[in-house]
Amino acid sequence: MGRNYKNYKSDKEKFKEFDKKLIFWQIICILASFVIIGYLFLIMVVDVKNYRAQAKRQRSAKSFVMRGAILDRNGIKLASDKTSFDVYAHQEYYDHTPNELAAILAPILGLNKNQLAKKLAQDEKIIVLKKDVPRLTAQKIRKLGLREISLGKKNERVYPQGTMAAHILGYYNPDADVAAGVEFTAKDKLEEVEQDVNFEKTPDGDIIYEVNTDPAATTTPLRGKSITLTIDSAIQHVCEVELNKVIKEKGALRGTVIVMNPKNGEILGYAVYPTYNPNNYKKATLTQLTNWTLSDVFEPGSTFKVLTIASAIENGRLQENSKILDTGKLEIDKWTIKNYDYSVKPFPGNIDLYYLFEHSSNVASAKAALMMTKQEHYNVLKRFGIGEKTGIDLPGESRGIIPPVKDWHKSTHASVGYGYSISVTAIQMASAISAIANNGVKVTPHVIKYSPEEEAEKIHHEQVVKPETAHIVTRLLAGSIGRSKSPVNLEDYHVAAKTGTARKSSNTGGYTNKLVTSIIGFLPASNPQVEIYVVIDSPSKGALWGSTVAAPVFREVALQTARIMNIAPDKKK
């Protein structure tokens, strides 16, 4: 009996312990419930905005944005976005037989019914029926409400003018977000929309329609802002036609024709060879895609004499009526500088500056450079922008090469005088000479038309030489052309211009037998409206001089541009 009593007491104690534990866990559960309820209260009531915003962000989407168009200065479309669709069939969702689907879709897709039926019968999960279907065709397919058919929307950049202004426009790949030319520099503007249309999507990509959701806004693509270029398609066409013609006739490696308004820096025509079609840019070579007129440097040769004489006049070393003793050849630091026509005119004697430009005297140009101190000459060239980027609104621009003035030997200084020992880009040279045509003021060259506010920020005006210096050089250039037999001596216009022929340097030092022929100038000389720069690199057929290769191109481009722009003649008849 005693043992049973002890066992009973033991069981009672166990029940008491169990009750205590049960009460403890009940309290824990109640407390946990209060914590959870409190947490949910914070989420759902106190901090509801924050969590709703997070949910929206996870489900939010933006309406598809199409890039704005690129137009020339007259409103001609040069680039725009085109939306197309790929049509797919999903075999697992077939509600119709392949023959039935083919009968429905063939007339809309413009495909052979039997061939389409065979394609639809393929044992594949997803079948591509047709690619690049236009929007109207896609709308017709949508209206059919076929569960087994889906449409994949894609965006494509198209260039309706083909190769025209390819290096200015560039290209755009929406899949990789890769661009060149204006497509790159104007990216933000082309993709800027007035107001984004935001909506919510399920994980499967379906739109969640709420009370405030606009069905039309979710399906209608937004379009970025269009931009207008300074390019005139008519002038651009002339530049490209004449450039391609001379490249073919002279068997040249590459070339460019740049037409610019020197008063405001607007580029009216900008032809670059070799070129490519932006619609098929993936098939182009790196050489074709590269705008070498911005990236590659070359020694300009005799066209640089314009800047040498301008520098000497600006520094007070020469006047309009100055004369220089031209000895035909000159020995400096064991280097011999010769005139190109030395064999015909071994000792021209005292020549004026008109003669210097007309006969392109290397000796007189070297002497004019040496009249200045190295620092004087260097300072003016730097103001002209030599060795500096022009700031043009296109990517890939180089600075050019001007040696530090401390490294100028006497022979360096002399050779800079006639366009050697110094390297420029084509756009840099055009920018520098434009200051001569614009009362000594250099304006940032550009291909995009800007609003007055944008222009004040992006386009800079810099007085690089005194107005009188620019006027004197203009008179000298126009006078030298006027008394010459140059092709650019036009019947109706005074033209201020200078030709150049420079030997190309080799990568191993020294010079090759290849030439860069060029001409740069502006008209009418009395009131310059257009500047034209022509560079033909490595011509190989016929007489290879700036006057015989580049000058005829300048003449044709000048005459056509004057006609297109309706420029009044400044020659009296």
C-alpha atoms as one frame of an Amber mdcrd trajectory, in Angstrom:
protein
   0.000   0.000   0.000   2.849   2.357   0.840   4.466   1.829  -2.537   1.193
   2.555  -4.345   0.719   5.740  -2.438   4.194   6.915  -3.424   3.498   6.170
  -7.059   0.257   8.141  -6.883   2.012  11.179  -5.442   4.588  10.964  -8.196
   1.917  11.019 -10.911   0.259  14.026  -9.359   3.506  15.927  -9.420   3.965
  15.015 -13.052   0.547  16.432 -13.906   1.441  19.642 -12.103   4.678  19.949
 -14.102   2.799  19.281 -17.307   0.240  22.000 -16.459   3.043  24.448 -15.771
   4.716  23.697 -19.112   1.405  23.945 -20.944   0.693  27.358 -19.390   4.226
  28.499 -20.295   3.866  27.516 -23.970   0.391  29.026 -24.099   1.847  32.317
 -22.859   4.665  32.059 -25.457   2.151  31.426 -28.247  -0.039  34.327 -27.122
   2.987  36.653 -26.990   4.145  35.444 -30.411   0.659  36.070 -31.781   0.727
  39.623 -30.431   4.175  40.180 -32.008   2.958  38.891 -35.377  -0.226  40.942
 -35.152   1.834  44.016 -34.240   4.246  43.392 -37.146   1.393  42.990 -39.592
  -0.179  46.156 -38.221   3.078  48.024 -38.908   3.263  46.650 -42.429  -0.370
  47.024 -43.372  -1.249  50.234 -41.555   1.724  52.214 -40.269   4.246  51.635
 -43.120   1.801  50.749 -45.860   3.095  53.306 -48.408   6.639  51.965 -48.302
   5.610  48.357 -48.882   3.109  49.251 -51.551   5.843  51.147 -53.343   8.136
  48.124 -53.139   5.428  45.890 -54.541   4.788  48.329 -57.348   8.489  48.517
 -58.162   8.655  44.741 -58.406   5.703  44.670 -60.790   6.165  48.002 -62.558
   7.026  48.434 -66.212   7.450  51.289 -68.618   5.858  51.743 -71.972   8.136
  50.922 -74.905  10.156  54.010 -75.979  10.971  54.569 -79.640  13.834  56.893
 -80.545  13.026  60.238 -82.068  13.716  60.885 -85.735  16.805  62.642 -87.112
  16.016  65.276 -89.743  18.148  67.444 -92.005  17.850  71.239 -91.772  14.942
  71.189 -94.265  12.959  68.480 -92.479  14.026  65.538 -94.636  14.027  62.354
 -92.555  17.480  60.782 -92.222  16.812  58.275 -89.421  13.761  56.933 -87.591
  12.492  53.963 -85.593  10.395  51.227 -87.129   8.517  48.681 -85.013   8.116
  45.223 -86.486   6.890  41.866 -85.193   7.908  38.224 -85.390   5.045  35.713
 -85.607   5.301  32.480 -83.580   3.147  29.347 -83.266   3.014  27.393 -79.978
   2.203  23.753 -80.635   1.140  22.953 -77.050  -1.721  25.480 -77.325  -3.077
  24.357 -80.722  -6.861  24.739 -80.941  -6.767  24.269 -84.718  -5.077  21.800
 -87.028  -2.021  22.979 -88.990  -4.113  23.067 -92.158  -6.809  25.170 -90.493
  -4.235  27.629 -89.116  -2.511  27.838 -92.497  -5.798  28.663 -94.187  -6.401
  31.483 -91.697  -2.873  32.951 -91.615  -1.493  32.455 -95.119  -3.471  35.334
 -96.748  -2.527  37.720 -93.915   1.174  36.783 -93.873   1.444  36.582 -97.647
   2.737  32.993 -97.496   1.988  29.845 -99.464  -0.760  27.937 -97.655   0.718
  24.438 -98.179   4.217  25.478 -97.153   2.840  27.237 -94.063   0.848  24.124
 -93.126   4.053  22.033 -93.304   5.824  24.513 -91.079   2.951  24.492 -88.564
   3.080  20.681 -88.478   6.723  20.600 -87.386   7.397  18.804 -84.111   8.743
  21.855 -82.320   7.528  23.649 -79.218   7.807  27.142 -80.768   7.699  27.630
 -84.539   8.788  30.871 -86.224   6.234  31.598 -88.944   7.504  34.933 -90.228
   9.866  37.708 -89.113   9.709  41.485 -89.508   5.950  41.705 -89.959   4.653
  45.319 -90.095   2.331  46.770 -87.458  -0.852  46.580 -89.616  -0.328  42.868
 -90.250   0.303  42.302 -86.537  -2.957  44.080 -85.700  -4.887  41.800 -88.090
  -3.404  38.711 -86.418  -4.217  40.047 -82.936  -7.861  40.538 -83.889  -8.119
  36.826 -84.748  -7.648  35.967 -81.045  -5.700  32.784 -81.806  -4.393  31.316
 -78.556  -1.669  29.345 -80.337  -0.200  32.386 -82.093   1.987  35.022 -80.410
   3.726  38.171 -81.618   7.212  39.285 -80.599   7.645  43.050 -80.857  11.034
  44.493 -81.773  12.412  47.889 -82.617  14.599  48.647 -85.636  16.454  51.834
 -86.575  16.109  52.653 -90.268  17.963  55.124 -92.466  15.784  55.914 -95.481
  18.534  57.776 -97.365  20.886  54.785 -97.355  24.567  55.736 -97.195  23.906
  59.495 -97.086  25.689  61.191 -94.184  26.494  57.779 -92.701  29.379  59.010
 -90.556  27.335  61.938 -89.251  24.258  59.853 -88.383  26.194  56.823 -87.184
  24.141  53.743 -86.310  22.180  52.316 -83.378  21.835  48.736 -82.155  18.882
  48.614 -79.705  19.711  45.081 -78.552  23.248  45.901 -77.398  22.577  49.631
 -76.866  25.589  50.439 -79.057  25.689  53.621 -81.142  27.950  55.883 -83.203
  27.766  59.381 -84.689  24.825  61.596 -83.749  22.972  58.471 -82.629  25.552
  58.347 -79.826  26.027  62.027 -78.964  22.291  62.826 -79.036  21.202  59.625
 -77.248  19.610  61.436 -74.279  17.587  63.764 -76.499  16.485  61.037 -78.909
  15.212  58.915 -76.003  13.706  61.776 -73.985   9.920  61.602 -73.568   7.601
  64.213 -72.109   6.108  61.798 -69.559   6.781  58.113 -68.918   3.750  55.820
 -68.821   4.209  53.457 -65.858   2.053  50.389 -65.266   2.248  47.042 -63.473
   2.893  43.555 -64.823   2.566  40.043 -63.444   5.635  37.766 -63.323   4.370
  36.276 -66.607   4.461  39.696 -68.246   0.727  40.352 -68.355  -0.429  43.910
 -67.671  -2.298  44.448 -64.378  -5.201  46.721 -65.214  -6.331  48.992 -62.386
  -8.933  51.762 -62.351  -6.348  54.354 -63.377  -4.601  52.226 -66.021  -4.980
  53.601 -69.562  -5.137  50.584 -71.929  -4.131  52.701 -74.930  -1.101  54.159
 -73.128   0.222  50.707 -72.164   0.201  49.444 -75.743   1.125  52.618 -77.618
   4.925  53.103 -77.767   6.315  56.408 -76.540   8.517  58.328 -78.946  11.624
  60.323 -78.020  12.302  63.823 -79.256  13.366  64.386 -82.838  16.502  66.360
 -83.582  17.351  68.519 -86.568  20.812  68.559 -88.094  22.617  71.488 -89.696
  23.215  69.228 -92.722  21.532  70.205 -95.989  20.721  66.991 -97.872  21.164
  68.671-101.253  24.646  69.949-100.360  25.477  66.619 -98.699  24.501  64.803
-101.909  26.746  67.047-103.995  29.674  66.492-101.635  29.266  62.716-101.715
  28.831  62.501-105.486  31.904  64.633-106.208  33.989  62.839-103.580  33.098
  59.382-104.878  33.825  60.519-108.422  37.358  61.778-107.681  38.163  58.761
-105.478  37.330  56.485-108.399  39.048  58.624-111.057  42.266  59.075-109.076
  42.371  55.658-107.410  42.604  57.280-103.983  42.589  55.566-100.594  40.149
  57.888 -98.844  38.868  61.447 -98.833  36.532  64.034 -97.375  34.587  67.129
 -98.375  33.473  69.430 -95.558  31.192  72.409 -96.188  30.667  74.774 -93.261
  29.161  78.146 -92.520  32.156  79.941 -90.940  29.951  82.551 -89.275  28.086
  80.127 -86.999  29.989  76.826 -87.235  27.092  74.934 -88.838  28.261  72.072
 -91.049  26.154  71.952 -94.206  27.816  68.978 -95.875  30.221  66.385 -94.544
  31.170  63.567 -96.922  33.572  60.866 -95.774  35.033  58.030 -97.842  35.153
  55.056 -97.360  31.566  54.889 -96.213  28.895  52.323 -95.336  25.135  51.833
 -95.134  23.871  52.348 -91.551  21.004  49.954 -92.314  23.602  47.182 -92.697
  26.368  48.503 -90.462  27.133  45.009 -89.119  28.456  44.076 -92.572  30.802
  47.108 -92.709  34.522  46.862 -91.960  36.173  48.840 -89.165  37.807  51.049
 -91.815  34.397  51.882 -93.278  32.832  52.542 -89.883  35.620  54.846 -88.671
  35.242  58.572 -89.301  38.937  59.101 -90.017  38.437  62.864 -90.476  37.953
  63.088 -86.697  40.318  60.395 -85.449  43.297  60.306 -87.838  45.990  62.972
 -88.066  48.129  63.998 -91.046  50.603  66.699 -91.994  48.534  69.287 -93.883
  51.246  70.683 -96.155  50.765  73.977 -97.962  47.232  74.735 -96.723  48.933
  75.377 -93.348  50.767  78.360 -94.892  47.550  80.317 -94.367  47.993  79.981
 -90.596  51.732  80.768 -90.810  51.157  84.067 -92.602  48.216  84.904 -90.334
  50.467  84.289 -87.296  53.254  86.476 -88.682  50.829  89.327 -89.459  49.163
  88.982 -86.040  52.576  89.222 -84.352  53.506  92.294 -86.381  56.302  90.513
 -88.301  54.642  90.955 -91.701  52.298  93.482 -93.320  50.049  93.139 -96.349
  52.653  94.689 -98.662  55.707  92.923 -97.168  58.223  91.147 -99.384  60.387
  88.137 -98.628  63.575  87.080-100.391  62.792  83.718-101.961  66.060  81.958
-102.776  64.393  78.816-104.131  66.048  76.627-101.541  67.248  77.078 -97.979
  69.696  75.183 -95.731  68.661  74.896 -92.064  70.244  72.501 -89.544  71.653
  70.395 -92.408  68.129  70.198 -93.882  67.396  71.565 -97.340  64.045  73.264
 -97.889  63.087  73.559-101.569  60.223  75.056-103.508  58.222  72.504-105.492
  58.999  74.440-108.716  62.706  74.930-107.967  63.758  73.352-111.250  61.712
  75.944-113.168  62.228  78.961-110.880  65.454  78.416-108.947  65.593  81.986
-107.574  62.286  83.908-107.536  63.887  86.838-105.638  61.881  89.340-103.566
  58.292  88.118-103.656  55.135  89.567-102.164  52.644  87.566-100.136  50.295
  87.207-103.095  53.091  85.424-104.971  53.830  83.318-101.878  50.297  81.923
-101.898  49.934  81.687-105.674  53.193  79.754-106.134  53.083  78.106-102.688
  56.617  79.090-101.747  58.081  76.764 -99.105  61.171  78.946 -98.641  59.210
  82.174 -98.086  56.796  80.388 -95.706  59.710  78.965 -93.693  61.292  82.425
 -93.503  57.981  83.950 -92.429  57.808  81.410 -89.590  61.370  82.183 -88.515
  60.555  85.915 -88.330  58.548  85.065 -85.204  59.922  83.666 -81.989  58.965
  80.036 -81.427  56.660  81.053 -78.583  54.924  83.747 -80.664  54.237  81.286
 -83.473  53.158  78.503 -81.098  50.777  80.755 -79.164  48.826  81.832 -82.250
  48.607  78.284 -83.611  47.212  77.113 -80.275  44.582  79.855 -80.426  43.617
  78.592 -83.882  42.973  75.252 -82.161  45.959  73.294 -83.429  46.650  70.471
 -80.977  43.173  70.844 -79.430  39.815  69.174 -80.011  37.339  71.385 -81.845
  34.446  70.237 -79.622  32.358  69.034 -82.562  29.252  67.124 -81.483  30.473
  63.799 -82.893  32.373  61.082 -81.025  35.970  59.960 -81.562  37.736  63.283
 -82.098  41.538  63.474 -81.738  43.595  66.479 -80.639  46.083  66.505 -83.480
  49.804  66.903 -82.755  51.774  70.070 -82.127  55.199  69.507 -80.521  55.844
  71.366 -77.243  57.554  74.660 -78.061  60.600  73.651 -75.981  61.215  70.833
 -78.487  61.180  73.110 -81.533  64.544  73.152 -83.260  65.133  75.798 -85.902
  64.386  73.226 -88.612  61.159  72.247 -86.805  60.078  75.854 -86.620  60.813
  76.374 -90.313  59.040  73.193 -91.438  55.937  74.052 -89.371  55.815  77.180
 -91.529  54.884  75.151 -94.603  52.812  72.434 -92.957  55.213  69.738 -91.799
  56.403  68.641 -88.312  52.815  69.182 -87.204  49.684  67.048 -87.617  46.012
  67.976 -87.764  42.641  66.306 -88.181  40.505  67.355 -91.128  37.836  68.932
 -88.904  40.536  70.763 -86.917  41.943  72.336 -90.071  38.479  73.355 -91.251
  37.790  74.934 -87.858  41.068  76.873 -87.835  40.642  78.394 -91.315  37.004
  79.280 -90.590  38.325  81.956 -88.205  40.000  83.702 -91.161  36.622  83.771
 -92.924  34.840  85.085 -89.821  36.711  88.241 -88.836  39.207  86.265 -86.763
  36.531  84.499 -84.663  36.560  80.693 -84.408  33.147  79.102 -83.772  32.687
  75.524 -82.549  31.818  73.360 -85.578  28.641  71.344 -85.105  26.170  69.122
 -86.944  23.154  69.430 -84.606  20.794  72.417 -84.635  20.477  73.736 -81.093
  17.975  75.898 -79.289  19.291  79.337 -78.233  19.760  78.038 -74.673  21.662
  74.946 -75.823  23.705  76.983 -78.268  24.855  79.359 -75.530  26.158  76.360
 -73.602  27.630  74.223 -76.381  28.816  76.636 -79.095  31.807  78.811 -78.247
  33.064  81.901 -80.059  36.750  82.752 -79.692  38.622  85.725 -81.156  41.873
  84.068 -82.259  43.339  86.918 -84.354  42.419  90.569 -84.875  39.728  91.242
 -87.498  42.231  93.180 -89.599  44.593  90.204 -89.651  41.780  88.003 -90.979
  40.846  90.607 -93.592  44.435  90.930 -94.832  44.856  87.167 -95.186  41.500
  86.956 -96.990  42.594  89.639 -99.484  45.913  87.846-100.040  44.229  84.493
-100.691  41.527  85.933-102.942  44.108  88.008-104.841  46.372  85.008-105.402
  43.454  82.939-106.756  42.212  85.870-108.844  45.455  86.194-110.785  45.941
  82.427-111.215  44.633  79.814-113.629  43.311  77.724-110.752  40.050  75.790
-111.290  38.666  77.610-108.230  38.980  81.011-109.931  35.221  81.281-110.428
  33.426  83.556-112.850  30.905  84.998-110.385  32.643  84.808-107.015  35.881
  85.966-105.439  37.299  82.863-103.780  39.888  82.919-100.984  41.615  79.529
-101.051  44.888  77.645-100.762  45.861  74.223-102.137  48.185  71.741-100.498
  50.198  68.670-101.435  51.977  66.850 -98.602  54.021  63.671 -98.562  52.726
  61.068 -96.123  54.977  60.088 -93.259  55.784  56.424 -92.673  55.427  54.536
 -89.408  59.161  53.862 -89.352  60.190  57.501 -89.807  60.765  59.544 -92.939
  58.281  59.879 -95.777  56.617  57.584 -98.294  55.893  58.344-101.937  52.163
  58.669-101.117  50.571  62.140-101.064  47.741  63.940 -99.311  46.252  66.492
-101.703  43.929  69.184-100.412  42.399  72.612-100.804  40.676  74.844 -98.275
  38.912  78.135 -98.866  35.743  80.170 -98.678  33.416  82.317-100.755  32.319
  84.944-101.523  35.576  86.464-100.261  33.857  89.824 -99.694  31.260  88.251
 -97.358  32.057  84.578 -96.690  28.990  82.320 -96.568  30.584  78.891 -96.986
  33.937  77.333 -96.273  34.938  74.212 -98.208  37.703  71.776 -97.347  38.621
  68.922 -99.674  41.165  66.236 -98.753  42.045  63.356-101.081  44.401  60.839
 -99.503  46.843  58.803-101.619  45.610  59.461-105.176  47.449  57.227-107.644
  46.353  58.186-111.162  47.267  61.228-113.246  48.818  64.513-112.030  48.890
  64.322-108.248  48.664  67.874-106.875  46.173  69.723-104.744  45.451  71.909
-107.764  44.744  68.941-110.058  43.056  66.484-107.668  41.282  68.445-104.914
  40.696  71.818-106.630  38.263  70.523-109.317  36.150  68.982-106.521  36.206
  72.312-104.642  35.052  74.111-107.803  32.058  71.832-108.424  30.995  71.782
-104.768  31.338  75.580-104.561  29.225  76.202-107.678  26.495  73.755-106.639
  26.431  74.999-103.029  26.202  78.625-104.174  23.257  77.663-106.388  21.492
  75.698-103.624  21.996  78.501-101.091  21.236  81.214-103.674  24.413  83.129
-102.775  24.655  86.476-104.544  27.737  86.891-106.791  30.376  89.397-105.633
  32.262  89.812-108.919  31.356  92.714-111.129  30.941  91.927-114.810
